[in-house]
Every structure is written in structure tokens, then in C-alpha cells.
């Protein structure tokens, strides 16, 4: 009713919406035009808003609805399919967020960057611009390509989440000197977040923003957000995290379509799966931090505390974060005698158990992974990847396995020996429990 009062041309209906995973649902939606003043002229921009059944707690899904003589102008707030991305949607919070407020922001953003243009326009200036653009394409050069090449030269990293872990990641990345620019997306209100001090002391090459558009053309996007709600059950907590991902991840995919997504939110295996499904990225470019920290510590304990001979670096912690993780040894020439190997592993695991995972230590592990990706180091890390097809795992679940990381994410999975039935049994058990949890979630 409020929308109709302000925009009487809108029409309401119930129609079928097809989600990214091809599931379908009957949703309330309305279509109409919004008046946008651009360079002295008023344009009626056609839009369509789909209202989810979780409204008003979740934002609507917004699209342009161009007529046959209109073309979508891809930009910061609109993708090639016409889906609309706005800070208002990313920061949606009931009860302060409302549809009329969303439409008002849409009008403001479209006044800055018109999302549609007419195919039949006879305006001489537009025709001249179009001809110049076509000329550049025929020479093998386009504005979009040159912009892409320019952005490729900038090592930009975005951290989503302004809590302790997010800040630890930013500081660790800065300390390593990996990135030319680090963007920290902090959605916390007022002084609740930990970014105020970072803002006060003006760290060089760091931008703090509430707008996901600031992540534009990042090479790596790191998710550190975790729900702080009053959920009663573990499933509720995980669902709260998934609900946040449901709005944030597609926007990241729009702003940085060539990025590698690195997930540090918990539980990391499930949240990495959610990020993969929601982003529609190839599996090699969606990675969880997994057991990288445990593996690095395990290697250090073997070499520097237990003084193990010939253990090398070919040993990793794999599987699921937590009690069910297991050590695995690499190529036979790197492994020690089987009995001694078990003794070493057990002693190292006992030492590892007393080491907690503080924000700063996880931040250092994240910066280690970002370094391998940004600088294409081709180093081996134990990270959460799609494990289907490995160790007789048949479900789409993410588990930590040793992988070679480079500028396109995972380039190869290391075929480490897992002859022990216990190792394979634990991996399959973890895969089964994770898959069961995933089936209870609403993506």
C-alpha cells in the first residue's frame, strides 16, 4: 500500500521465481517504473521486485525489466542479467529498512549511473560514442578490456566483516606487504565494530566502508563474518550465517567476478559450500581456510620441537576442522617408518591440541593463503575444497585436502597416501555429517 501511494503505476502479482540452484518458488512481486533524472532529462526506468517469504527480515531480489528496445548498461549497481545491487540491500535490517526507502536509494544511484539505454535512439552524440566504441573493438581494444587490464595491475584484497578476525586479517596482510590496497567492509553500527581505531590512525592503503561496491575488482575476497544473534540451536546459528551469505556473496560475485573467494566464517566447511553455491563461481575459486593453520603448526612441531628427521614438509592435517581432523603423510620417500610415523603424529597432535585458534593466529594463516594466491606461489596448503570424488566421497561437501594454490585459486589437489582405514573412515564420516547439516539449511 505504501509503495502504491508513492508509485501508483506498480502492479502486483504472484509468479514463479527460479533461483540459482534451479529451485522454483511462487513469490509476490511487483513491476513498475521509477522516475530517474539524468543530465536534465527524466527517464522512467522499469524494475521488478521479488518479495521473499522471509520479508521483511530479508531484502527483496531486484531486477531491471527492460523493454525490447532497451539495453542494460552493466555497472557497479547492475549486472549483465539486470540484477540490481545496492548498499541498501546489503545493509537491510528490519524494521528500519523498507521497500519505499529501497526505491528512493535506487533512484539516487541510477541518477549517478543510468542503468539502461535505448537501442533506437537517434541522438548524434550517442551514435558517435557507439561508433567509436565499435572502432576500438575492431582494433582489438575495448574500454572494458583496458579497464580490466588496468585493474589487474592492482593487488586489491577485500575483507568482509569488521570483527576481531576481520581486523586481524587486514593487519596480517598489511604486515606481509601483499596487497596494494585492502578494503575492510564493516556493517556494524556506530562504535560497535573494531574499526574505529583503524579509522582514527589512518592506516595507509586501507579503506573502510559499509558499501560492498568498494570491493570492486578485488583479486581476493575474504569472508570473516559470523552471526552474533541469540539463536537457540547450532542449526539456527549456521542458518543465520547462511542468511548473511545469501545477500553478500552474489554481490561480491558481481563486483569482483574474477576474484578468489576465501572463507573464514564458521563452520568453515559448510560456509565454503554456501559461498560456492551462492556465487556460482567455479570450485577452484572458492576456498575455505580449512586446516592450513593446523598443518603449519603440525609441520613446525615435527621439525622444531620433536626434531623429527626426514619428515620434511610433506605432511598435512586434513579433513574437518575440529576433533575429526587427521594427519596425512605425502610421498613415500618423505614419510618415516609407519610405526614411528604413528608415534610422531600422536605426540605432535597432543601438542597441537593445547594451541587455540586466536583471531591473530587465524589472521596470519589467512595472509599466508592470500600471499600464495596474489603472488601465484604454487605452494601446497591444506584448505577446504570440494571433496567429491576424493577418498570415495560422493556428496558435494568441502573438506581440507592438500592443494597447490596460485592466482586462479586451486590448481591441483595433491594425491597424498591415505592407506590407513581410520583416515578414510574419518573423512567419510565427516563428509556424511556435513552433508546431513547442509540438507537442513535453506540456501
N, C-alpha and C positions, 0 to 999 in steps of 0.2 A: 504493500500500500504506500509506503514512504517513497519507494522508487517511482511508482506511478504518479505520485504527486509532483515530483520534480521532473520526471521524464515520461510524459503521458504516452509517447509513441511505443513504449516497450510492450511486448506481447509475451505472455507466459504459456508454457506447455510442459507436458511430460514426454520425454523422448529417451531413446537408448543411447547411453554413452559407452564407448569402447575404451577401456584402459590400456596401458602399455603392454600388459601381460595378456591382452586379448580377452580378458573377462569383460562382461557387459552388465549394465545396471540401468534400470529406469530412474532417471533423475529429473527433478524440477529444473527447468532452465528458462531463461528469457532472453529475447533478442530485441534489438532496437538500435537507434543511432544516438551518438553523443556529439554535441557541437564543439568543434575544436577550432580556435582562431590561430591561423598560421600565416605569418607575413602579411597581415592585413586582410586576409580572406577567411571566411568561416566555412569549414568543411564538416559534413555530417558523417562521422566515422561509424560504420556498422560493427557491433560487437555481439557476442553471445556469452552469457554467464551460466555455468552449470553449478547448481547448488547441491553439495554433497549431503548425504543423510546425517552427517555429523555436524551440520550447521546448527548454531552459529559458532561452534568451537573450532571448526576448520574453515579455511577460506574457500571461496568458490574457485572453480577452474575457469580461466578466462581466455577467450579466443577472439580474434578479429573474424568478421564474417563478410569477406569482400564479395562484391558483385562480379559478374563475368568480365566487366571492363576495368577491373581494378587489379593491381599487382601489389603484393606485400613487399614492403621495404624493410629488410632484415636489419635490426639494430640492437642496441643494448636492452630494449624492453620487449622486443618481438622476435621470435624465431621464424624459420622458413615455413613452418606449418601454421603460423599465425597465432601461436600460443603467447600470451601476454605475461611478462614478468615484471613485478613492481615491488619496491620496498614495502608498500602497504600490505601486500600479500605475504611477504616473508616475515613481517613483524606482526602478523594478525594475532590479536589477543582479545577474546571475549571478556567483558562486554563493550570495551571501548571501540573495537573495530566493527564497522557496519558497511553494508553494501553501498549506501549513498556516499560515504566517505571514500570508499574504494573508487567509485566512478569519478569523484572530484579529483583524486590524485591522477587517475588515468587521463583526464582532460589536460591537467597541468603538464604531465610528462609528454603527451602527444603534441602539445604546443611547442615543446622544445625540439621534437624529432617526429615529424609526421610519419605514421606507420604505413600509409597506403599512398599510391599514386595512380593516376588514371592512364590506361593504355591508349585511350583515344584522344588525349589532349593534343591540341594543335599549337600550344604555346611554343613560340620560336626558341626561347631560352632552354626549355626542357628538351626540345628536339636537338638543339645544338649540343647539349650536355650528353644526351644519349648517343649521338653520332661520335662524339669524342671518345666516349667510353668504349663503343664498338671498335673504333680505330685502335685503341690501346690493346683490346683483346686480340685483334688480328695480328698485332705485332708481338703477341705472346706476353703482354704485360697488362695487368688489371690493377685497379686501385685496391681491390680486396687482397690480391696476392702480394702487392707491395706492402700493404699494411700488415699482412700476416708475417712476411719476412722481417719487417721491422720489429714486430713484437717477439719473433722467435729469438732475436738477439738479446732480449731482456730475460734474465732468470728471475721470474716472479713466482713467489710462493704465497698461497693464502692459507691461513689457519682459521677455521670456523669454530668459534667458542672462546669466550673471554675468561674462562675459569683458570684455576691454577695450572692445569695441564696445558691449556692453550698458550698461556704466557710462558710456561717452561719451554714449549716448542719454539716459540718466537725467539727467546733468548738463546737457546742452544743453536738455532740456525744462524743467528747473528754472530755468535761466538766462532762458529766454523767458517764464516765468511762465504757461505754457499750462494746466497741469493743477492741479486742487485736490489730487490725490493721485497719486503714482506708485508702483507696485508693481514690485519687481525680483525675478523668480523665478530663484534661483541654485541649481543642482543640484550644484555642486562640493562635494567632501568637505573638511572641516576648514578649513585656511587656504589651500587651493589656489586658490580663486577670488579675485577682486579686490575682493570686497565687504566684507572685514574692516574696512578703513579707513573705509568709509562707515558701517559699524555703530558703529565707535568714536566718530566725530564726530557721530553722531545728526542726520543731515540732516532738516530739517523736511519734513513731508508725504511722506516716503519710507518704505515698508515693504519689508523684505527677508524673503523667505520661500522655503521649498522646496516649498510646497504650492500647486498651481495653483488651489485653491479660493480663495486670496487674490485672484485676478484677477476675482472675481465682479462682474458688471455693469460691466466696463470699456467705455469708448467706443472705444478703440483698443488693439489688442494687437500688439506689435512682436516679431517673431522674429529674434533675433540669433545663435542657437546654431549652431555649426559643429562637425563631428566632428574630434576630435583623435586618432583611432585610428591604428594602424600599417598602414593599408590599402595594398596594393601598387599598385593601378591607380587611375586617375581615376574609373572607373566604381564601384570599391569605395568611394571617398571619398564620392561622391554618394549611393550606396546607403546608406551609414552615416547621412548626414543625413536621407534619406527615412525610415529606420527610426526615428529620433528623432521626426520629424514625425508618423509613423503613430500614436504613442501620445499625443503632446502636442496635436496640432491638434483631434481630436474632443473632447478635454476642454475646450479653450478654447471651442469651439463650444457646449458645454453650459453653461459658466459665464457666458459673455457672448454670448448668441445674437444680439444686435443690434449687435455691435461691427463695426468695420472692421479687418481683418487686414492688417498691413503687414509685408512680408517683407524682411529684410536679410541673411538667410543665403545662402550661395553654393553653386552658381551661382544667381543670383537668379531667372533666368527659369524654370529647372526647379523650384526650390523653391517659387516662387509657384504654379506649376501644381500641385505636390503639395499645397500648402495649400488650393487651391481644390477639388481632388478630395476631399480628406480631410475638409474642413469641411462640404461640401455647401452653402456659402454662395452667394448669387448673385454673378455675376462682378464686379459693380461694387463689392463689398465685400471683395475680395481683391486686393491691390495689391503689387507689388514696388517697391523703391526705385529700380530701373532706372537711367536716365541723368539723374536730377534734378540730382545734383551736377555732372556734366559740362556739363549745359545751363546751369546758373547760372554756372559758370566761363567757359563759351564766351561767354555774353552779356556778362559783365564784361570779358573780354579785348577783345571787339569795341568796346565803348563806352569803356572807360577806358584801355586800353593802345594799341590800334590807332587810337583816336579816330575810328572809322567814323561817317560822317554818315548819318542817316535809317535806321540799322539797327534802331532801336527795340528792343523785347523780343521781336519776333515771329520768333525763330529758336531752334531746339532741336537737341539731339543725340538721335537716335532709334535704335531697333534693339536690338542685343545689346550688353551690357557687354563691353568689350574692344576688340580691334583692328577688329572689323567694324562698330562704331558709325559713323553718318554724320550730318552736319548737314542740316537741312531748314529752309527759309525759309517764313514764313507768308504772309499775304495779299499779292497783287502790289504794292499800294500801299506796303507796308512793306519790300519787297525792293529791293536795289540792282540796277544793271545786271548781267546774267548773267555777263559775263567778270570784272568786278570782284568779283562775289559769290564766284566760284570762288577768286580770288586771296585775298580776305579769309578765306574758310573755311580754305584751306590754311595761311595764316600763323597763324590762331588755333589750328588743330589742332596745329601744331608746338609752340606754346607750351603747349597743354593736355597734350601727351604727357609733358612733364617733371614735371607735377604728379602726385604719388602720391595714393592714397586712404588716408590715415591714419584711424585709428579716430575721432579727434576731428572730422575734416572730414566723415566719413560721419555721425557723430552730429549735427552741425549740420544736415546735409541732411535727416536723419530728422525733427528737430524742426521744420524748415520745412514738411514734409509734414503732420506732426501738427497744426501750427498751422492750416493750411488746412482740415483735417478738423474739428477740435474747434470752431473759430470760424466754420465754414461760409463761408470767404472767397471761394469760387468763383474761385480763382486757377488759372492754367494751369501744369501741371508735366509733365515728360516722365517717366512712370512705367510700370512693366511691367504691362500689361493683356492680356486675352485678345485676340490679334491676328487671330483667324479672321474672315474677311470683309473685311479691310483689305489693300490692295495685292496683291490676288489670292492671299492666303494662305488655304489650305483646311484646314489642320490646327489642332488645338487646342494652340496654343503661346502663350506670353506673351513679348511684346516691348515695348520702351519706345516709346510714342506720346504726343504732347501731349494732355493731358486736363484738363478742369476738375474740380477736387476740392472737395467740400463735406462736410457732415455725414453723408451716406449713401455716401461714397466717390466713385467716378467718376460724374459726372452727364452728361458729354458728352465725346466724342472730337473734337478739333479737326481739321478737314479741311484739313491743310496741303498745299501743292502739292509733288508729287514727280514732276516731269516728266522728270528725268534717269533714263535707263535704268539707270545704275550704282547709283543709290539703291534702286530697286525690286529690282534683281538682288541687292544685298547683303541686303536684308530677306528676300527669298525664300530665299536661301542659308542665312541664319541660322535661319530657320524650319525648313528641311529638316534641318539638323544637330541642332537642339534636339529636333525630333520623333523623330529616329533615336535619340538618347540616352534620351529618355523611354520609348521602346518596349523598352529593355533593363532598365528599372528595375522592381522589384517593389513596387507600391503597396499 
